[in-house]
Amino acid sequence: MNAFSSIRLASFSIGKTAHAYHGRFRPDTMLDNQLGFIGNDTVLLFVRNDGGWTAGSGCSDAYCVAPVNKYYQLDGQVNDYYIDNDSLAGSFTYVKGNLEGPAYIYYGNGVIQEKGVYHNNDRVGTWDYYYDNGQKEKTIRFGNGQALLIDCYTKTGETLASGGNGRSEERRVGKECRSR
């Protein structure tokens, strides 16, 4: 889950799906099971694992609780939560609708998955990635439009690459395989 954002509801009838919202945040207004308003300056949005916004809570993997400014741009600390267990899925900082600042992404078991910094919606500096067992997977340095692999490890901690030299492994995600 990358710039991934998510949301939940308890007292609203959102349908009987595997991902029905039963979270701790209760919006004052809910529009078509897609967007909720909490007070005058916070929204509840539903998202998928791939970071895309969804058409409703029933298709979502997560939900996002986000402060907005007077132009309804995300503005401040945005937290994503897994719908299945209401645990923190990610924490991001937005400034006037742009990702700006530290970002933390978590597995459903609470273990950190990725951490790094955004500037103008781009990953910058050093990002660390972890396996679901907490073992460091790799370190990538972002800058000047490039991503450089610095270190890479197996799930058991064996070094595959160090100082930019070596190899990396592909991680299987569902039926597709992607390099991360």
C-alpha positions as CSV (number, residue, x, y, z in Angstrom):
1,M,0.0,0.0,0.0
2,N,1.6,3.2,-1.0
3,A,0.1,6.7,-0.7
4,F,-2.7,4.7,0.5
5,S,-5.8,6.3,2.4
6,S,-8.7,4.5,4.1
7,I,-12.0,4.9,6.3
8,R,-14.9,3.2,8.5
9,L,-18.4,3.6,10.0
10,A,-20.5,1.8,12.6
11,S,-24.0,3.2,12.8
12,F,-24.6,3.5,9.1
13,S,-26.1,0.8,6.9
14,I,-23.3,0.3,4.3
15,G,-24.3,-3.0,2.9
16,K,-23.4,-6.6,3.8
17,T,-20.0,-7.0,2.3
18,A,-16.8,-8.5,3.6
19,H,-15.5,-5.0,4.0
20,A,-18.5,-3.2,5.6
21,Y,-17.4,-0.2,7.6
22,H,-17.6,-0.5,11.4
23,G,-14.9,1.9,12.5
24,R,-14.6,4.3,15.3
25,F,-15.2,7.5,13.4
26,R,-18.8,8.5,13.0
27,P,-19.4,11.0,10.2
28,D,-22.1,13.6,10.7
29,T,-23.1,13.1,7.0
30,M,-22.4,10.2,4.7
31,L,-22.8,10.6,0.9
32,D,-23.6,7.4,-1.0
33,N,-21.4,5.3,1.2
34,Q,-18.4,7.0,-0.4
35,L,-17.6,10.1,1.5
36,G,-18.3,11.1,5.1
37,F,-18.0,14.5,6.8
38,I,-16.8,14.7,10.4
39,G,-17.5,18.2,11.6
40,N,-16.6,21.1,9.3
41,D,-13.0,20.2,8.6
42,T,-12.5,16.4,8.3
43,V,-13.5,13.8,5.7
44,L,-13.8,10.1,5.8
45,L,-12.7,8.5,2.5
46,F,-12.6,4.8,1.3
47,V,-9.6,3.4,-0.5
48,R,-8.1,0.2,-2.0
49,N,-4.8,-1.5,-1.2
50,D,-3.3,-0.1,-4.4
51,G,-4.0,3.4,-3.2
52,G,-6.9,4.2,-5.5
53,W,-10.0,5.8,-4.2
54,T,-13.1,3.6,-4.5
55,A,-16.7,3.9,-5.3
56,G,-17.8,2.9,-1.8
57,S,-17.0,1.3,1.4
58,G,-18.0,-2.2,0.2
59,C,-15.1,-2.3,-2.3
60,S,-12.6,-0.8,0.1
61,D,-9.7,-2.3,2.0
62,A,-9.1,0.8,4.1
63,Y,-10.5,4.1,5.1
64,C,-8.9,7.5,5.5
65,V,-9.6,10.2,8.1
66,A,-8.3,13.4,6.7
67,P,-8.4,17.1,7.7
68,V,-9.3,19.4,4.8
69,N,-8.9,23.1,4.2
70,K,-11.6,25.6,3.0
71,Y,-10.9,24.3,-0.6
72,Y,-11.5,20.7,0.5
73,Q,-7.8,19.9,-0.1
74,L,-6.3,17.4,2.2
75,D,-4.3,19.5,4.7
76,G,-2.6,18.1,7.8
77,Q,-2.0,14.6,9.2
78,V,-4.0,11.9,7.3
79,N,-4.4,8.5,8.8
80,D,-5.5,5.4,7.0
81,Y,-7.0,2.4,8.8
82,Y,-7.6,-1.2,7.7
83,I,-11.4,-1.9,7.5
84,D,-11.0,-5.5,8.6
85,N,-9.4,-4.7,12.0
86,D,-9.4,-0.9,12.4
87,S,-5.6,-0.9,12.8
88,L,-3.4,1.9,11.4
89,A,-2.5,1.3,7.8
90,G,-0.6,4.5,7.1
91,S,0.1,8.0,8.3
92,F,0.8,10.8,5.8
93,T,1.2,14.6,5.9
94,Y,-0.5,16.8,3.3
95,V,-0.1,20.5,2.7
96,K,-2.8,22.1,0.5
97,G,-3.5,18.7,-1.2
98,N,0.1,17.6,-1.7
99,L,2.0,14.9,0.1
100,E,4.6,16.7,2.1
101,G,6.6,15.3,5.0
102,P,7.0,11.9,6.7
103,A,5.0,8.9,5.6
104,Y,4.6,5.5,7.4
105,I,2.8,2.5,6.0
106,Y,1.9,-0.6,8.1
107,Y,0.9,-4.2,7.5
108,G,-2.4,-5.3,9.0
109,N,-0.5,-6.9,11.9
110,G,0.9,-3.5,12.9
111,V,4.5,-4.0,11.6
112,I,5.9,-1.1,9.7
113,Q,6.0,-1.8,5.9
114,E,7.6,1.4,4.5
115,K,8.8,4.7,5.9
116,G,10.2,7.8,4.3
117,V,9.5,11.4,3.3
118,Y,7.4,13.0,0.5
119,H,8.1,16.4,-1.1
120,N,5.6,17.8,-3.6
121,N,4.0,14.3,-3.9
122,D,7.3,12.6,-4.7
123,R,9.3,10.2,-2.6
124,V,12.6,11.9,-1.6
125,G,15.6,10.8,0.4
126,T,16.0,7.4,2.0
127,W,13.1,5.0,2.2
128,D,13.2,1.9,4.3
129,Y,11.0,-1.2,3.4
130,Y,10.3,-4.1,5.7
131,Y,8.9,-7.6,5.5
132,D,5.8,-8.5,7.5
133,N,8.0,-10.2,10.1
134,G,9.8,-6.9,10.8
135,Q,13.0,-7.8,9.0
136,K,14.3,-5.0,6.8
137,E,13.8,-5.8,3.2
138,K,15.6,-2.9,1.4
139,T,16.7,0.7,1.5
140,I,16.1,2.9,-1.6
141,R,17.3,6.5,-2.0
142,F,15.1,8.7,-4.1
143,G,16.2,11.9,-5.7
144,N,16.7,13.7,-9.1
145,G,14.0,11.5,-10.6
146,Q,15.8,8.3,-9.8
147,A,15.5,5.5,-7.3
148,L,18.7,3.8,-6.2
149,L,18.8,0.5,-4.4
150,I,21.2,0.9,-1.4
151,D,20.7,-2.4,0.6
152,C,18.5,-5.5,0.1
153,Y,17.9,-8.5,2.4
154,T,16.0,-11.8,2.4
155,K,13.1,-12.3,4.8
156,T,15.5,-14.1,7.1
157,G,18.1,-11.3,7.1
158,E,20.6,-12.6,4.5
159,T,22.3,-9.7,2.7
160,L,21.5,-9.6,-1.0
161,A,22.9,-6.2,-1.8
162,S,25.0,-3.7,0.2
163,G,26.2,-0.3,-0.8
164,G,24.3,-0.6,-4.1
165,N,26.1,-3.8,-5.2
166,G,24.4,-7.2,-5.3
167,R,20.9,-8.4,-6.3
168,S,17.3,-8.0,-5.2
169,E,14.3,-10.3,-5.1
170,E,10.8,-9.9,-6.5
171,R,8.0,-10.2,-4.0
172,R,4.8,-12.0,-5.1
173,V,1.6,-10.1,-4.4
174,G,-1.5,-12.1,-5.1
175,K,-1.3,-13.5,-8.6
176,E,1.0,-10.8,-9.9
177,C,4.6,-10.4,-9.3
178,R,6.1,-6.9,-9.0
179,S,9.5,-5.5,-8.0
180,R,9.1,-3.2,-5.1
